[in-house]
């Protein structure tokens, strides 16, 4: 989960970076071109991979 959270935070920094944003008129234009942060395919793939990995670990875990 930590790694998945760090992927999100890293991408979030890109969206908040004034140097990256200065090529766009505003945030709406940026989101139309890049897509919104929540819709970022890399973030979504990482969340799915994390969820699947956690589910696999829970299946392997033996409870007394």
C-alpha positions in Angstrom: 0.0 0.0 0.0 2.9 2.4 0.8 4.3 2.0 -2.8 0.9 2.6 -4.3 0.4 5.7 -2.2 3.8 7.0 -3.2 3.0 6.6 -6.9 -0.1 8.8 -6.3 1.9 11.4 -4.4 4.6 11.5 -7.0 2.1 12.1 -9.8 0.3 14.7 -7.6 3.5 16.7 -7.4 3.6 16.8 -11.2 0.1 18.2 -11.3 1.0 20.9 -8.7 4.4 21.8 -10.1 4.2 25.4 -11.4 6.9 24.9 -14.0 4.9 22.0 -15.5 1.7 23.9 -15.4 2.9 27.1 -16.9 2.4 25.8 -20.4 -1.4 25.6 -19.8 -3.8 28.4 -19.5 -5.4 26.9 -16.4 -6.0 23.6 -14.6 -9.0 22.8 -16.8 -6.9 23.0 -20.0 -4.2 20.8 -18.4 -6.8 18.2 -17.3 -8.3 18.2 -20.8 -4.9 17.5 -22.3 -3.3 15.2 -19.7 -6.4 13.9 -18.0 -7.2 14.4 -14.3 -5.0 13.1 -11.6 -7.6 10.6 -10.4 -8.1 9.4 -14.0 -4.4 8.8 -14.6 -4.0 5.4 -16.1 -0.7 4.7 -14.4 -2.2 5.4 -11.0 -5.3 3.3 -11.7 -3.1 0.4 -12.8 -1.0 0.6 -9.7 -4.1 0.7 -7.5 -5.4 -2.5 -9.2 -2.1 -4.2 -8.9 -1.8 -3.3 -5.2 -5.4 -4.5 -4.5 -4.7 -7.8 -6.3 -1.4 -8.3 -4.5 -3.0 -7.7 -1.1 -5.8 -10.1 -1.9 -3.2 -12.8 -2.9 -1.4 -12.3 0.4 -4.6 -12.6 2.4 -5.3 -15.9 0.7 -1.8 -17.2 1.6 -2.0 -16.0 5.2 -2.8 -18.8 7.6 -4.9 -18.0 10.7 -4.8 -20.2 13.8 
